Amino acid sequence: MFFLETHAISITGDCGFVEWTMGLKIMGKEFIYPGTTRLLFGENGLIKEHRDYFDFCGPTFGPVPILGPFIRWLYSKFVS
């Protein structure tokens, strides 16, 4: 299983952002990753730079019994 849903798209000048949700199944377990993509366009209108921003560790390791609480604790130290 794999899916990619786009939500909001914003383009201003030569810069665009796409908000999305990606889901995939690994060894029978489903993982959902919300993220954002930044696109920079060249003068010809083609994409010249692409960067994705999403949290891989939280959704992947958060449900793991011993590792999950540690990951959440670590995030609380950075996001508080």
Helices and strands as residue ranges (DSSP letters): E 2-12, E 15-26, E 29-41, E 47-54, H 57-61, H 67-79
